[in-house]
Amino acid sequence: MKNFLTVLLASSISVSAAYATKIKGKVLDGQTGEAIAGATVFLEQRGLSTKTQLDGSFEFKGLSAGVDRVHIKHMAYAELIKEIEIQKENTPHFIFQLTSTEQTLMEVTIKGRRNGGDDDPSARRLEKNASQIMNVVSARAIEISPDITVANVVQRVSGVSIERNSNGEGQYAILRGMDKRYNTTLVNGVKVPSPDNKYRYVPLDLFPSDMLERLEVYKSLTPNMEADAVGGVVNMVMKSAPTKLLLQANLATGYSQRYFNRDFGSFSTGGTSAKSPYEQHGKNYNATAADFNKGALDYTYKKPLPDLVGNLTIGNRYLDDKLGVILGASYQNLHRGSRSIFYKSAVVGVNPNAVITEQSDRQYDEQQQRLGLHNKIDYRFNPNHRVSFYQMYVNLNNMQLRDAVNTIYNGQYDPSIGKAELTYVTRSRKTQQQIYNGTLQGDHHFLDNRLNVRWSGVLSSARNQLPQNTMISLDGVEENFERKRTSLVNKSPVTYRWERNTDNDHAGYWDVAYKVPMENSKLELSTGGLYRDKQRSSFYNNYNLSPASAEEAKYKYGVDFQRYTDLNLTVTNPTGAVANPLTYDAGEKTTALYGMFNYENDKWQMIGGIRMEHTNQNYKLLFPAGEKRPEGSQIYTEWLPSLTMKYHLDEKQQLHAAYYRALNRPGFYEIVPSSVVNEEFLEKGNPDLKHVLADNFDLRYELFPEASSQFLVGMFYKKIKNPIEYTFQPDEVRKQDVYYTPGNFGNANNFGLEVDYIKYIQKFGVKANYTYTHSRITTSKMSRRINETTQDPEAIIVDQTRPLYGQAAHVANLSLLYKDANNGWEGQLAGSYTGSRINTVSQFLNDDLWQKGFVQLDASIEKKFRAGWAIFAKANNILNTPMELYVKGTNPENEKIAEKLIEDGNTLIRKDLYGQNYILGLRYSFSK
């Protein structure tokens, strides 16, 4: 009997297994047909649940046949309950469509763009529906990426590479091979000024990435957009008030691997003076050593505290959803650094025909304190009238200590010789950069929604300060391969510099659009414009200090004085050097008007029109100091047409074509006739510098097969008139002086190809893009030839054709994604490649400095728990990729250098190493 029961039980199990089946399906957005990831699918009778994967798919295994009720839930959609039949085998795949509960109104920006883009499906939808050719990075993609600043986020976009700062972090965006000067930065569609002391472009490392709702990169313009964007536009859309209570917070800590085995150098930042003695006491004041705080010379070396990263965002709607409020704060305290080794010859510039005789070994230690605050209040009077007020403040304090050993060898550079002239130069520099933006906007609809009026009033300010930038130089000696610091450099070994500049912008925008009643198509006619008044003030002053006596100049470091604060110094220029061309006031008034049409039917969309921009730019030197042109101005008007066309091949694929004319204005610093003594070279402005004009053409095929997936392939061409490039040029009067100065160089061409691919299969996804860019510009260079009569070498000027500054022929990104929705795991391995590109344009033929192509690898991982909690980790620069600069070619004598600087016929000039950085944190998110 026992055996019979056993056989019967086994048979039952076999029969059950035989009739066990599985079901598959997808959950889609009912309006767009896009897949919904992370939705919960629950079978009521069986008590089983799972979550949809990246492509919206789900699967249940081991089910018995029968009828069940399925419940599908997602926080952004209404719950779906539906009865389903599970068959014994071959159950058809289920397709469930959810209805969105979000009732978001039009975002009140200059372009009136729809809110959204906080997840990948929404980002793809924005790209598909956009009038312009653009790419979007969603808030969720930013959150799970390895990046914590906007500068590093933007490098993941096709056609974008970044220029890094001295500690290896991203700082500026280069779009489609066009230098950072050709790009425009917007916040919520509004242009913001730059705190940079020289140029217009905005440092993107000022902005913590967790402030963003999405990041938009525009690669074409329409007439209602500002035209100074030859390369493109980076638009940071900040978080807006949600439809219900939202609370988000994260707190993380981390460390730089660079400081696992070495100390961090710093100085007393609280001991620096915000104002120079001239500013404190007046122009006739004679400064003494007692007027200078010695905190900038108080150097310490110890292990840094762990890094700290935090963010808090809270928002809700009140008064029957009429009033929306959101507040956000972000803080980062990071310790970064690098080692830089720089080689050069004794002649001016780095000439490949010259022998390398000098080496500079520099250690950088930087503490970055980054603060971001923003809030937005919007009020809906009724469905037709809405106003909003947005405020943003970002601040970056960068405290950098640079310790350099400069070595000049007697004869050819060769460390094995063991005899050299040494100079130790330590620089302590505190840089404060700030941007404030306040924008009041209104959106009003009349005539049964046919007439739309939008307006904006903008107050923006950007500020850059370098208070008491300090340098001290000591002579050194190398004996038996040991380097030692000895006495103070005799000629003014200590210098203090104060630099400050402020940009204040007042701007007004207005747009009026009228929808013409038509059958089977849509036509909207619009006009608008802007007026901006920009005012800049720039201040520069420096003081030089020397030992109080000739005897004290001979004091030995470590013997006669132990710390630099022990030095007894005297001021050699007690009234300072404020009377210089870098102390100036400047202004710019911009007026713009546009007319535009937007026509759309079932197959076509066409947007075209013309924009007029009038510019009145001026400067005035406060201390002309003999300059021939102490005042100057540039006044011009440009008419800028554009046309964008989009043809829908079917619901999932379309062709996108665009033409627009754009301009690029010189920065104030670039047209002020200033001569500046920098550490590596002399720099000078050019008051005759012209603005740039460019005709831009785009054609792109766009396929959106499902949900978050896409395939984009396109071509672009730019014809540039009067491009601005920096080159080394001899001074017209003092022929022996060579200045690094901006100039216009005829015409240039830039064309390329872009491919962008995103695909998700269940738990796995891949994001990949590749951009090929080819540009050409011809500039004059200095060369040498042998005089046939005297047989002596003589200098000549020749033309050389080369790529545009900063343009890499190949740029690529590859991210491998993993998401296990059921267990809460999500990870990303992100690699980026930037090909070789020109870093510095030389005055000599075949002497440009090139940056070697490089690969950077980053990673991130997140584990979600119940009730909105998650832990995450990020790792940057995993491969410790160096930044290397080289010149093409070399002098045969350089082959003998003990350090191997020659590779494939190229000469290494500089190599920077940054180390890896790690962050581990906790995140909380709550939404009602």
DAZIGI-V944396 format. One record per backbone hydrogen bond with DSSP energy under -0.5 kcal/mol. NH is the residue of the N-H (numbers start at 1). CO is the residue of the C=O. If there is no record, write none. Layout:
nh=<NH,NH>
co=<CO,CO>
This chain:
nh=<5,6,7,8,9,10,11,12,13,14,15,16,17,18,19,20,20,21,23,25,26,27,28,29,30,33,36,37,38,39,40,41,42,42,43,44,44,47,48,50,52,53,54,56,58,60,63,66,68,70,70,71,72,73,74,77,78,80,82,84,86,86,87,94,96,98,101,102,107,109,110,112,115,123,124,125,126,127,128,129,130,134,135,137,138,139,139,140,142,143,144,145,145,150,150,151,153,154,155,156,157,160,161,163,165,168,171,172,174,175,175,176,176,178,179,182,183,184,186,187,188,190,192,204,204,205,206,207,208,209,211,212,213,214,215,216,217,218,218,219,220,225,229,231,232,233,234,235,235,236,236,237,237,238,239,246,247,248,249,250,251,252,253,254,255,257,258,259,260,264,266,268,268,269,271,272,280,281,282,285,287,287,291,292,293,295,296,296,297,298,299,300,302,307,308,309,310,311,312,313,314,315,316,318,322,322,323,324,324,325,326,327,328,329,330,331,332,333,334,336,336,338,339,340,341,342,342,343,344,346,351,352,354,357,358,359,360,361,362,362,363,364,364,365,366,367,368,368,369,369,370,370,371,372,373,374,375,376,377,378,379,380,381,381,382,385,386,387,388,389,390,391,392,393,394,395,396,397,398,398,399,399,400,400,401,402,403,403,404,404,405,406,406,407,407,408,409,409,410,411,413,417,418,421,422,422,423,424,425,425,426,426,427,428,429,429,431,431,432,433,433,434,435,436,437,438,439,440,441,441,442,443,444,445,446,450,450,451,452,452,453,454,455,456,457,458,459,460,461,462,463,464,465,466,467,469,469,470,471,472,473,474,475,476,477,478,479,479,482,484,486,489,492,493,494,495,496,497,498,499,500,501,502,503,504,505,506,507,508,509,510,511,512,513,514,515,516,516,522,523,524,525,526,527,528,529,530,531,532,533,534,534,535,536,537,538,539,541,543,545,546,548,553,554,555,557,558,559,560,561,566,567,569,570,572,573,576,580,583,584,584,585,586,587,588,589,590,590,591,592,593,594,595,596,597,598,599,600,601,605,606,607,608,609,610,611,612,613,614,615,616,617,618,619,620,621,622,623,627,632,634,636,638,640,640,641,642,643,644,645,646,647,648,649,649,650,654,655,656,657,658,659,660,661,662,663,664,669,671,671,672,674,676,676,678,678,682,683,684,685,686,689,692,693,694,695,696,696,697,698,699,700,701,702,703,704,707,709,710,711,712,713,714,715,716,717,718,719,720,720,721,722,725,725,727,729,729,731,731,735,737,739,740,741,741,742,743,745,748,749,750,751,752,753,754,755,756,757,758,759,761,764,765,766,767,768,769,770,771,772,773,774,776,777,778,779,781,782,783,785,787,787,791,794,796,798,800,802,806,807,808,809,811,812,813,814,815,816,817,817,818,819,820,821,824,825,826,827,828,829,830,830,831,831,832,833,834,835,837,839,840,842,845,847,849,850,850,851,852,852,854,856,858,859,860,861,862,863,864,865,868,869,870,871,872,873,874,875,876,878,880,883,884,885,886,887,889,889,894,895,896,897,901,903,903,906,907,907,908,908,909,910,911,912,913,917,918,919,920,921,922,923,924,925,926,928>
co=<1,2,3,4,5,6,7,8,9,10,11,12,13,14,15,16,17,63,60,58,94,56,96,34,98,29,27,35,52,36,73,50,40,71,48,42,69,43,43,41,39,57,762,53,25,23,21,86,84,68,82,42,80,40,77,74,99,72,70,68,66,84,85,24,26,28,76,76,113,107,188,109,105,119,120,121,122,123,124,125,126,132,217,215,136,117,213,118,138,139,140,141,142,204,207,204,149,150,151,153,154,157,174,172,169,165,163,163,161,173,178,159,174,175,177,179,180,232,234,190,236,187,185,171,202,171,203,204,206,148,208,209,237,237,137,235,135,216,233,133,133,222,227,182,182,218,184,216,233,186,234,214,235,236,211,315,926,313,924,311,922,309,920,307,918,916,916,256,257,302,300,295,298,267,268,269,276,277,278,282,285,574,288,289,291,271,271,293,294,295,297,266,264,254,333,252,331,250,329,248,327,246,325,323,318,319,318,322,378,316,376,314,374,312,372,310,370,308,368,334,366,364,913,362,911,340,360,909,358,355,349,350,351,344,344,407,342,405,340,360,403,338,362,401,336,399,334,366,367,397,332,368,395,330,393,328,391,326,389,324,387,322,379,385,385,382,443,379,441,377,439,375,437,373,435,371,433,369,396,431,367,397,398,429,365,427,363,401,402,425,361,404,423,359,405,421,357,407,419,409,356,414,415,408,420,476,406,474,404,423,424,472,402,470,400,427,398,429,465,396,431,463,394,461,392,459,390,457,388,439,455,386,453,384,451,446,447,446,450,513,444,511,442,509,440,507,438,505,436,503,434,501,432,499,430,466,497,428,495,426,493,424,487,422,484,420,477,482,479,477,475,473,490,489,545,471,543,469,541,466,539,464,537,462,535,460,533,458,531,456,529,454,527,452,525,450,514,523,600,516,598,514,596,512,594,510,592,508,590,506,532,588,504,586,502,584,500,498,496,494,570,568,549,551,552,486,561,556,556,556,563,564,567,546,544,544,573,578,580,538,582,620,536,618,534,616,532,588,614,530,612,528,610,526,608,524,606,522,604,646,599,644,597,642,595,640,593,638,591,636,589,634,587,632,585,630,583,583,624,619,617,615,613,611,638,639,609,659,607,657,605,655,603,647,653,653,702,647,700,645,698,643,696,641,694,227,692,198,667,668,668,672,674,683,676,681,738,676,740,674,670,686,664,721,662,719,660,694,717,658,715,656,713,654,711,652,33,706,758,703,756,701,754,699,752,697,750,695,718,748,693,746,723,743,741,727,739,734,737,733,734,729,682,727,739,684,725,723,720,776,718,774,716,772,714,770,712,768,710,766,764,761,817,759,815,757,813,755,811,753,809,751,749,802,747,800,798,843,796,794,785,792,787,785,783,781,779,777,838,804,806,836,771,833,769,831,767,829,765,815,827,763,825,819,820,820,862,818,860,816,828,858,814,829,856,812,854,810,851,849,849,840,782,844,840,848,886,837,850,884,834,832,830,875,828,873,826,871,824,869,865,866,923,863,921,861,919,859,917,857,877,912,882,910,850,907,887,905,891,892,893,894,899,901,906,903,887,889,901,906,885,885,341,883,339,876,255,874,253,872,251,870,249,868,247,245>
